[in-house]
Amino acid sequence: MAKKISVKERIVETATRLFYHQGFNSTGINQIIAEAGIAIGSLYKHFQSKEDLLCYYLQQQETEFFSNLNEYLKNEKNASKKILKMIDYRIDLQQKADFSGCHFIKINAEIGRQNQRIADIVSGHKQRQYDYIKTILSETESPENKSSAKEISARTIFLMIEGAVVSSSILGNTDDLKNVKKTVKELL
């Protein structure tokens, strides 16, 4: 017997699909209501506004991203291999999403800094990714175990991955992510 999903879950699933594939600005409340098969009152019972729904969507993507990343890396003990495997995780995400890109980059491209609440969520997510890389790199042993060198390496790796994710969604392949992995392997 299939599990019955709640009204809130239907709203979120529908909004997630629409926001991700057609964009926040191109998705109307009426479309979400129609495709979720709910009444307008049901939507506003759970979310006061479309912006609140967007924030919830981004927070869920944040939780899912790091939960899945932690699961993906859980058996890897070597810090250098963990960084490389993190790139594999991004390759997998791109392939599973048919090269549709990063949820956060897409929202940022659409809304930018116009809405401080959304901008804070997006920049916070990217900061957490950078911090994640920096934490892993702090586990590596190298003759130049200086924190400033690790910070520069973390920033460089983060920027290469993010740029390759954008390139992947534009070109429809993971070639640049694979090249980033080769470059990072040489750096580590």
Secondary structure, DSSP 8 states (H G I E B T S, - for coil): ------HHHHHHHHHHHHHHHH-STT--HHHHHHHHT--HHHHHHH-SSHHHHHHHHHHHHHHHHHHHHHHHHTT---HHHHHHHHHHHHHHHHHHTTT---HHHHHHHHHTTSSHHHHHHHHHHHHHHHHHHHHHHHT---TT--HHHHHHHHHHHHHHHHHHHHHHHHHTSSHHHHHHHHHHHHH-
